[in-house]
Amino acid sequence: MPFFVFVLEGTNVRGTAGNRVRFILEKKKGGRDVGYFYCNGKDFFYPYILEGFFFSPDHPTQKELKLAEFFGKQIPQHLSKQYVKEPYDPQLHNLIYSFEHFLTRRFFARWMYSLLFFLNKKRCLKCTKCKICIEVCPVKNIRSNKKGYPVWRQKCILCMHCALKCPEKAIFTALQLPIFRIFMIYNIRRALKNPEIDRVPALIKKGQIVKEK
């Protein structure tokens, strides 16, 4: 079966995400690679915004959207003729990044980090148990218990969108633990040194990202 991969990167453009998806689809699932496209996209990653940084806030740009549209129009041609696939992205040979990647594997997310979401029940009650976290979870990992409070199950993908959208900041996530904050600060500093990555100072108010002047 033919497949193409489309990746939006908030900070580390051309990291390992595209490589991993393409490798699994082609080598493990037997698919045929007919296209690969990547560009910047808004980085809604909660730990970065907690530290005051909103990366790639105005992406995709109009230029990137036009490139994406052109990419989409080329797919039928790639299907009908011999297509020379795009090379894999350069690997990031970085010890800290490799260790971080290891710690965020699906095994740990399922059996450890899913148990490390903590709820401030007083704050949750303050907004009358709004259930926004349940509604925004992309993998339907959160449910309500008998008292109406959210409970996290074991399908978490560590997107932290539940914490980002909580209007009362009632959710403490696994990636806010001290060991992970070291990696978050490292990633932020690395992104700040990259002139190709746009950013603005920001904070979170009532579940919304607010750009600071």
N, C-alpha and C positions, 0 to 999 in steps of 0.2 A: 504494500500500500504506500503510495506517495505521501510525503509529509513536508511541511515547511515549518520553520521555527522563527518566531518573532519575539524579541526580548527588549524590554525597557529596563534600563539601568539607572538607579538614582545617584549612585556615587561611582563605584568602580566599573567604569565602562569596559566592556570586553574582558570580564572576569571569567569565572568557571561555569556560570549558570548555563550559558548557551551550549558550551561543550558537553556538559552532563546530559542535558536534554537530548541533544543530537545523538550522542553516543548510545543512550538507552534505546531511542527509537530505531536507530539503524542497526546497531550491533546486537542488541538483546531482543528487539521485537521484529527484526527483519524488514523494516521499512526502507523506502527509497528517498533519500534526501533531495528535494527539488528547490530548496531555497532557504536562505538564512538572512535575517535583517535584525539590526539592533540600533538603538539610539537612546538618548537620555529620556527619563520620565520623572515626574514628581516623586520625591522620596518621602513617603509618609511613615517612615520607620520611627516608631514611638521613642525609643531611647535617644536617637539623635535629636529629636525635637525637644525632648526633656532637657537636653544640654544646651538648647537655645539655637539650634541650626536646622534650617529647612533647606535641603539641597535640591537643586534642579527645579526650582519653583515654577518656572515658566516654560517647562518642556512637557511634551514635544513642541518645538517651534513650528511655525508655518513651513519653513524649509524642510524640517524633518517629516512633517506630515505629507508633504509633496513627494519626498523620497519614499515614504511608506506606501503611498498610493501607486507610485511607479513600480515599486517592488511587487505589489499585488497584481498589477497588470502583466507582469512578466511571467507569473506562475504558469498560465496556460501554455506558454511557449516552452517552458522548462519540462512540462509534461509530455509535449509532443515531439521533442527532439532530444538528442544526447546532451545532457546537461553536465557541465564540469562544476562540481559542487564547491562552495566556498571553503577555504581552508579553516581549520579549527583556530580558535583564538589562542594567542600566546598564553602559556600557563604563568600564574603568579607564583614564583618561587620565593616564598616568604614564610619563615618558620612560624611567626605569630599568626598569620592568616591560615596556615595549614592546621594549627592547633585549634583555632577558632572554628574552622570548618569541621574538624573532628568532633568538637563539643556540641555542635548543633545538628548532628546526624539525627535521622528520624527515630532511631532507637532511643536516644536520650530524650528527645521531645516527647515521645509516647510514654516512656516508663519513669521519667524523672520530672521533666519540666512541667508536664501537665498537672503534676501534684503540687506545684509551687506557685500557683496563682492564689493570692490572698485577697480577701474582700473586707473592706472597712464597712461593716454593716450599718453603722450610724450614718455614714455618708450616703450609702445606697438607699437607706430608708428616707433620707432627706429629700431625695428626688422620687420618692414613692415607688421604688423598685421599677424603674422605667422600662427595663428589658431591652434597652438599646443595644447592649453588648450581645444579647442573644440574636437580635435581628441582623447585626452587621457581620457576624462571624461567617467567613466565606465557606467554611467546611461544616457548619452546623454542629460545632463541638460543645456549645454551651446550652444548658437547659435550666429550668427553674426547679428548685426543690419544693417541698410541701409548704414552706413558709414564703415562697416567692423570690428567694435569693438565687442568683446565678451559681451554677456548679459547672466546673470544667471537666470534660471527659478526656479521652486519650487519642483524639484525632488532631490535636493542636499542631499547626505548622509554624508557630512562633512569629506570626505576622504582627501581633500586638495591637490589632485594629480595635479589639474590644476595649483596651485601656485608653487608646487614643480618643475614641468617641464617647467615653464615659463623661457625662457632664459634671460630675462631682469628684473626679479623680479618685474613685473608690477602689480601683483595682491596682494591686501591686503584682507585677509580672516577674517571671523567672529571670528575664534578661536585665532586671534591675538589681539583681544580687551583686555584691561587691566583686566577685570573680569576673563577671561579665562586663561590669563597668570599665574594667581595665581595657578590655577589647574595644568597647564602644569609644572610649577616649582616643585610643590608638587609631581607629578607623576615621574618626572625625579629623584628627590632626593630619592624617594622610590625605584626606579629601581637601582640606583647607590649603594644602601645598600644591594641589593640582589646578593650574590656571584654566583648565577646560571645564571645570565643574562650577556652575553657578551656585550661589547660596545667599540667603538672607537671614538675619536674626529673626527668631520667631518664638512664640510661646503658645500654650494651649489654654483656651478659655471656653468653658462649657462644651467641651468636645470638639472645638473648632480650632484650626491653626490660624493664628493671628500674626501677620507679618509686622515686625516692629520697624519704626522709622529710624 
